[in-house]
């Protein structure tokens, strides 16, 4: 049975998308109940499109957030998210009961993003502010502080865009998505040592990028 392409219900525009990415997952998401999730996966693998629809509802926000951060714009993120769920549906029969579903989902998402970036490798990229980033410290919720935060997040997003794919993936999964180093290593089929090295390198490059930007800005206003 074929699954139809589902229109992902995400808002358009950077501001609306930022708000969407800050929204928590549904309180009753299957991630909190592995037995319920396993049952949905089994039903979906046997052709139950209603069960697959439930899986999408519970996980589409997470996928859209990841593709947005990796690819940097809504159009590519939408296309990549659609492709992710087509692959999920296609390969559900290969999913093992002892696997973590969201780790498996992230791995598919990473692969789709890699393919998308290969396609547009020689094209100019458009990047928007990230919804959240642990590399940027939180500020009090005043208007002037919010403006500064928005500028900082956009700068970090542009810095992330310059990273090699493996470093970009590691830093997004670890510092933005909040996964542990071991979880990132499993998703990327790498070692924790390698992931730690990639994250350390990425953080250094991001800080250097931001520092150079600040220095260039000071030089411009003199």
C-alpha positions in Angstrom: 0.0 0.0 0.0 1.3 3.4 -0.9 1.3 6.3 1.5 0.1 9.6 0.1 2.2 12.7 0.6 0.9 14.6 3.6 1.0 18.4 3.8 3.0 19.1 6.9 1.2 21.6 9.0 3.9 24.1 9.8 3.7 27.8 9.7 5.4 29.9 7.0 7.7 32.7 7.8 10.8 32.8 10.1 9.0 34.3 13.1 6.2 31.8 13.0 8.6 28.9 12.4 10.7 30.0 15.4 7.6 29.9 17.6 6.7 26.5 16.3 10.2 25.1 17.0 10.0 26.3 20.6 6.7 24.5 21.2 7.1 21.3 23.3 6.1 17.9 21.9 2.7 16.6 22.6 2.5 15.4 26.2 1.2 12.0 25.2 3.8 11.5 22.4 4.6 7.8 21.9 8.2 8.5 22.8 7.0 8.3 26.4 5.4 5.0 25.8 7.5 2.6 23.8 4.9 -0.1 23.8 2.3 2.2 22.2 4.8 3.4 19.7 5.8 -0.2 18.8 2.2 -1.1 18.3 1.7 1.8 15.9 4.8 0.9 14.0 3.7 -2.7 13.6 0.3 -1.6 12.4 1.8 0.9 10.0 4.3 -1.6 8.6 1.3 -3.9 7.9 -0.3 -1.2 5.8 -2.4 0.6 8.4 -2.2 4.2 7.1 -4.1 5.6 10.1 -1.4 4.3 12.4 1.3 5.8 10.2 -0.7 9.1 10.3 -0.4 9.0 14.1 3.3 8.4 13.9 3.6 11.5 11.6 1.5 13.6 14.0 3.8 12.7 16.9 7.1 13.2 15.1 6.6 15.7 12.2 7.5 18.8 14.4 10.7 17.2 15.5 11.6 16.3 11.9 10.7 19.7 10.5 12.8 21.4 13.2 15.8 19.2 12.4 15.6 19.7 8.6 15.0 23.5 9.1 18.2 23.8 11.2 20.2 21.6 8.9 19.1 23.2 5.6 18.3 26.7 6.7 15.1 27.5 4.9 11.5 26.5 4.9 11.1 25.3 1.3 14.0 22.8 1.5 12.9 21.8 5.0 9.4 21.0 3.8 10.7 19.0 0.9 13.2 17.1 3.1 10.5 16.4 5.7 8.2 14.9 3.1 11.0 12.7 1.9 11.9 11.6 5.4 8.4 10.3 6.0 8.3 8.6 2.6 11.5 6.8 3.6 10.1 6.0 7.1 7.0 4.4 5.5 9.1 2.5 3.0 11.5 1.1 5.6 9.2 0.6 8.6 9.3 -3.1 7.9 13.1 -3.1 8.6 12.7 -1.3 12.0 13.6 -3.6 14.9 11.7 -3.7 18.1 14.9 -3.2 20.2 15.7 0.1 18.3 15.0 3.6 19.6 12.5 4.9 17.1 13.6 8.6 17.3 17.3 7.7 16.9 16.3 5.7 13.8 14.2 8.7 12.6 17.1 11.1 13.1 19.4 8.9 11.1 17.0 8.9 8.2 16.6 12.7 8.6 20.4 13.2 8.5 20.6 11.1 5.4 17.9 13.1 3.6 19.5 16.4 4.6 22.9 15.1 3.3 21.3 14.3 0.0 19.6 17.6 -0.2 22.8 19.5 0.5 24.6 17.5 -2.2 22.0 18.6 -4.7 22.3 22.3 -3.9 26.1 22.2 -3.1 27.0 24.8 -5.6 24.0 27.1 -5.0 23.9 30.0 -2.6 22.2 29.1 0.7 19.5 31.1 2.5 19.6 30.9 6.3 17.2 32.1 9.0 17.5 32.4 12.7 17.4 29.2 14.8 14.6 28.9 17.2 16.9 28.0 20.0 20.6 27.4 20.5 22.6 26.5 23.6 25.6 28.3 22.2 23.8 31.6 22.8 23.1 32.6 26.4 19.5 33.5 27.4 18.7 37.1 28.0 15.8 38.7 29.9 12.6 39.0 27.8 12.8 42.7 27.1 12.4 44.0 23.6 16.0 45.2 23.2 17.3 41.9 24.5 15.0 40.0 22.2 16.4 41.9 19.3 19.9 41.2 20.3 19.1 37.5 20.8 17.5 37.4 17.3 20.7 38.9 15.8 22.9 36.4 17.8 20.9 33.4 16.7 21.0 34.5 13.1 24.7 34.9 13.3 25.1 31.4 14.9 22.9 30.0 12.2 25.1 31.5 9.5 28.1 30.2 11.3 26.6 26.7 11.4 26.0 26.9 7.7 29.7 27.2 7.1 30.5 24.0 8.9 31.4 20.7 7.1 28.4 18.4 7.1 29.5 16.0 9.9 30.4 18.9 12.2 27.1 20.6 11.4 25.1 17.5 12.1 26.9 16.7 15.4 26.5 20.3 16.7 22.8 20.5 15.8 22.0 17.1 17.3 24.1 17.8 20.4 23.7 21.5 21.2 20.4 22.3 19.5 18.4 19.1 19.7 19.9 18.3 23.1 20.9 14.7 22.5 23.7 13.1 24.5 27.1 12.5 22.9 26.5 8.7 22.9 23.1 9.2 21.2 24.6 11.4 18.5 27.4 8.8 18.0 24.8 6.0 17.6 22.7 8.1 15.1 25.8 8.9 13.0 27.3 5.4 13.4 30.4 6.9 14.8 32.3 6.8 18.1 31.7 9.2 21.0 35.3 10.3 20.7 34.9 11.3 17.1 31.6 13.1 17.9 33.2 15.0 20.8 36.0 16.0 18.4 33.6 17.2 15.8 31.5 19.1 18.3 34.6 20.8 19.8 35.8 21.8 16.3 32.4 23.1 15.4 32.1 25.2 18.6 35.5 26.7 17.9 34.7 27.5 14.3 31.4 29.1 15.4 33.0 31.2 18.0 35.7 32.3 15.6 33.1 33.1 12.9 31.2 35.2 15.4 34.3 36.9 16.6 35.4 37.8 13.1 31.9 39.2 12.3 32.1 41.4 15.4 35.5 42.7 14.5 34.5 43.4 10.9 31.4 45.2 12.2 33.5 47.4 14.5 35.8 48.2 11.7 32.9 49.2 9.5 31.4 51.6 12.0 34.6 53.5 12.7 
